[in-house]
Amino acid sequence: MKKKIAVECPCCQHHFEVEVNPAALLASGTTAAKNAALKENAKKPRTRARAFTPEQIEVVKARIQAGEKRTDIAKEYGVTLQTLRNYFG
């Protein structure tokens, strides 16, 4: 995703806008570039995608209560046993 940022020329103090990729700015190593990229990343929510949908939670709860092995359920849904423990105790 490209973003427009304001830049000032160090020799003539001329202001202009450039379109840049924030991730590329971080790799370039300049302080102003890093600050712009960090500012952009700070606006993004820092949440993790949920491992299960609400419908899957109901199905998995029923399967655990029926006595099915947690390892089999974890393999089927592509999650770890720890994730199952976090959701279902």
MIDOSE-1310 file (N, C-alpha, C; in nm, 2 decimals, decimal comma, always signed):
residues 89
mkkk	+0,08/-0,12/+0,00/+0,00/+0,00/+0,00/+0,09/+0,12/+0,00; +0,07/+0,21/-0,09/+0,15/+0,33/-0,10/+0,08/+0,44/-0,03; +0,17/+0,53/+0,03/+0,12/+0,64/+0,11/+0,19/+0,77/+0,07; +0,12/+0,88/+0,06/+0,18/+1,01/+0,03/+0,24/+1,07/+0,16
iave	+0,36/+1,11/+0,15/+0,42/+1,18/+0,27/+0,48/+1,31/+0,22; +0,49/+1,41/+0,32/+0,55/+1,54/+0,29/+0,70/+1,53/+0,31; +0,78/+1,58/+0,22/+0,92/+1,58/+0,24/+0,98/+1,72/+0,22; +1,08/+1,75/+0,29/+1,15/+1,88/+0,28/+1,29/+1,86/+0,23
cpcc	+1,32/+1,94/+0,12/+1,46/+1,93/+0,07/+1,56/+1,99/+0,17; +1,66/+1,92/+0,21/+1,75/+1,97/+0,31/+1,83/+2,10/+0,26; +1,86/+2,11/+0,13/+1,94/+2,22/+0,09/+1,85/+2,35/+0,06; +1,74/+2,34/+0,00/+1,66/+2,46/-0,03/+1,53/+2,47/+0,04
qhhf	+1,50/+2,38/+0,14/+1,38/+2,38/+0,22/+1,25/+2,38/+0,13; +1,26/+2,32/+0,01/+1,14/+2,31/-0,07/+1,06/+2,19/-0,03; +0,92/+2,21/-0,01/+0,84/+2,11/+0,03/+0,77/+2,04/-0,09; +0,76/+1,91/-0,08/+0,69/+1,84/-0,19/+0,64/+1,71/-0,13
evev	+0,54/+1,64/-0,20/+0,49/+1,52/-0,16/+0,54/+1,41/-0,25; +0,57/+1,29/-0,19/+0,61/+1,18/-0,26/+0,52/+1,06/-0,22; +0,51/+0,96/-0,31/+0,43/+0,84/-0,28/+0,53/+0,73/-0,25; +0,52/+0,67/-0,14/+0,61/+0,57/-0,09/+0,54/+0,45/-0,03
npaa	+0,62/+0,34/-0,02/+0,57/+0,22/+0,05/+0,63/+0,23/+0,19; +0,55/+0,23/+0,30/+0,61/+0,24/+0,43/+0,71/+0,13/+0,47; +0,68/+0,01/+0,42/+0,78/-0,10/+0,45/+0,91/-0,08/+0,38; +0,91/-0,02/+0,26/+1,04/+0,01/+0,19/+1,11/+0,12/+0,27
llas	+1,04/+0,21/+0,32/+1,10/+0,32/+0,40/+1,18/+0,26/+0,52; +1,12/+0,16/+0,59/+1,19/+0,11/+0,70/+1,32/+0,04/+0,66; +1,32/-0,02/+0,55/+1,45/-0,09/+0,50/+1,55/+0,01/+0,45; +1,51/+0,14/+0,42/+1,61/+0,23/+0,37/+1,70/+0,28/+0,47
gtta	+1,66/+0,29/+0,60/+1,75/+0,32/+0,71/+1,75/+0,47/+0,74; +1,68/+0,56/+0,68/+1,68/+0,70/+0,71/+1,58/+0,72/+0,83; +1,62/+0,82/+0,91/+1,54/+0,84/+1,03/+1,40/+0,89/+1,00; +1,39/+0,99/+0,91/+1,26/+1,04/+0,87/+1,17/+0,93/+0,81
akna	+1,24/+0,85/+0,73/+1,16/+0,74/+0,66/+1,11/+0,64/+0,77; +1,20/+0,61/+0,86/+1,15/+0,52/+0,97/+1,04/+0,58/+1,05; +1,05/+0,71/+1,08/+0,94/+0,77/+1,16/+0,81/+0,77/+1,08; +0,81/+0,79/+0,95/+0,69/+0,79/+0,87/+0,63/+0,65/+0,86
alke	+0,71/+0,55/+0,85/+0,67/+0,41/+0,84/+0,61/+0,37/+0,98; +0,68/+0,40/+1,08/+0,63/+0,37/+1,22/+0,50/+0,43/+1,25; +0,48/+0,56/+1,21/+0,36/+0,63/+1,23/+0,25/+0,56/+1,15; +0,27/+0,51/+1,03/+0,17/+0,44/+0,95/+0,13/+0,31/+1,02
nakk	+0,23/+0,24/+1,07/+0,20/+0,11/+1,13/+0,13/+0,13/+1,26; +0,15/+0,24/+1,33/+0,09/+0,26/+1,46/-0,06/+0,28/+1,45; -0,11/+0,31/+1,33/-0,25/+0,33/+1,31/-0,33/+0,20/+1,29; -0,25/+0,10/+1,26/-0,32/-0,03/+1,23/-0,35/-0,10/+1,36
prtr	-0,47/-0,17/+1,36/-0,50/-0,24/+1,48/-0,41/-0,36/+1,50; -0,38/-0,39/+1,63/-0,28/-0,50/+1,66/-0,36/-0,62/+1,71; -0,45/-0,67/+1,64/-0,53/-0,78/+1,68/-0,49/-0,90/+1,60; -0,51/-1,02/+1,65/-0,48/-1,14/+1,59/-0,61/-1,20/+1,53
araf	-0,60/-1,27/+1,42/-0,72/-1,33/+1,36/-0,76/-1,44/+1,46; -0,89/-1,46/+1,47/-0,95/-1,56/+1,55/-0,92/-1,70/+1,49; -0,89/-1,80/+1,58/-0,87/-1,94/+1,53/-0,99/-2,01/+1,49; -1,10/-1,97/+1,56/-1,23/-2,04/+1,53/-1,34/-1,94/+1,51
tpeq	-1,43/-1,97/+1,42/-1,55/-1,89/+1,40/-1,65/-1,93/+1,51; -1,75/-1,85/+1,53/-1,85/-1,89/+1,64/-1,92/-2,02/+1,61; -1,94/-2,05/+1,49/-2,00/-2,18/+1,45/-1,91/-2,30/+1,49; -1,78/-2,28/+1,45/-1,68/-2,38/+1,48/-1,67/-2,40/+1,63
ievv	-1,68/-2,30/+1,71/-1,66/-2,31/+1,85/-1,77/-2,41/+1,91; -1,89/-2,39/+1,86/-2,00/-2,48/+1,91/-1,98/-2,62/+1,87; -1,93/-2,64/+1,75/-1,90/-2,78/+1,70/-1,79/-2,84/+1,78; -1,68/-2,77/+1,80/-1,57/-2,82/+1,88/-1,61/-2,85/+2,02
kari	-1,68/-2,76/+2,09/-1,73/-2,78/+2,22/-1,80/-2,91/+2,24; -1,89/-2,94/+2,14/-1,97/-3,06/+2,14/-1,88/-3,18/+2,13; -1,78/-3,17/+2,04/-1,69/-3,29/+2,01/-1,61/-3,32/+2,14; -1,56/-3,21/+2,20/-1,48/-3,23/+2,32/-1,56/-3,29/+2,43
qage	-1,69/-3,25/+2,45/-1,78/-3,30/+2,55/-1,81/-3,45/+2,52; -1,81/-3,48/+2,39/-1,85/-3,62/+2,35/-1,73/-3,71/+2,38; -1,61/-3,66/+2,41/-1,50/-3,74/+2,44/-1,40/-3,76/+2,33; -1,41/-3,69/+2,22/-1,32/-3,70/+2,11/-1,18/-3,64/+2,15
krtd	-1,07/-3,71/+2,10/-0,94/-3,66/+2,14/-0,91/-3,52/+2,09; -0,85/-3,44/+2,18/-0,82/-3,30/+2,14/-0,71/-3,30/+2,03; -0,62/-3,40/+2,03/-0,52/-3,39/+1,92/-0,58/-3,41/+1,78; -0,68/-3,50/+1,77/-0,75/-3,52/+1,65/-0,82/-3,39/+1,60
iake	-0,89/-3,32/+1,70/-0,96/-3,20/+1,66/-0,86/-3,09/+1,62; -0,75/-3,08/+1,70/-0,65/-2,98/+1,67/-0,59/-3,00/+1,53; -0,56/-3,12/+1,49/-0,51/-3,15/+1,36/-0,61/-3,12/+1,25; -0,73/-3,15/+1,27/-0,84/-3,12/+1,17/-0,85/-2,97/+1,14
ygvt	-0,85/-2,89/+1,25/-0,87/-2,75/+1,24/-0,73/-2,67/+1,21; -0,62/-2,74/+1,22/-0,49/-2,68/+1,19/-0,45/-2,58/+1,31; -0,48/-2,62/+1,43/-0,44/-2,54/+1,55/-0,36/-2,62/+1,64; -0,30/-2,56/+1,74/-0,23/-2,63/+1,84/-0,32/-2,68/+1,95
lqtl	-0,27/-2,77/+2,03/-0,34/-2,81/+2,15/-0,35/-2,69/+2,25; -0,25/-2,61/+2,25/-0,26/-2,49/+2,34/-0,37/-2,40/+2,30; -0,40/-2,38/+2,17/-0,51/-2,30/+2,13/-0,64/-2,36/+2,17; -0,66/-2,49/+2,16/-0,78/-2,56/+2,21/-0,79/-2,54/+2,36
rnyf	-0,68/-2,55/+2,44/-0,69/-2,52/+2,58/-0,73/-2,38/+2,61; -0,68/-2,29/+2,53/-0,71/-2,14/+2,56/-0,86/-2,12/+2,53; -0,92/-2,18/+2,43/-1,06/-2,17/+2,40/-1,15/-2,24/+2,50; -1,11/-2,37/+2,52/-1,21/-2,46/+2,59/-1,16/-2,52/+2,72
g	-1,05/-2,47/+2,77/-1,01/-2,51/+2,91/-0,94/-2,64/+2,91
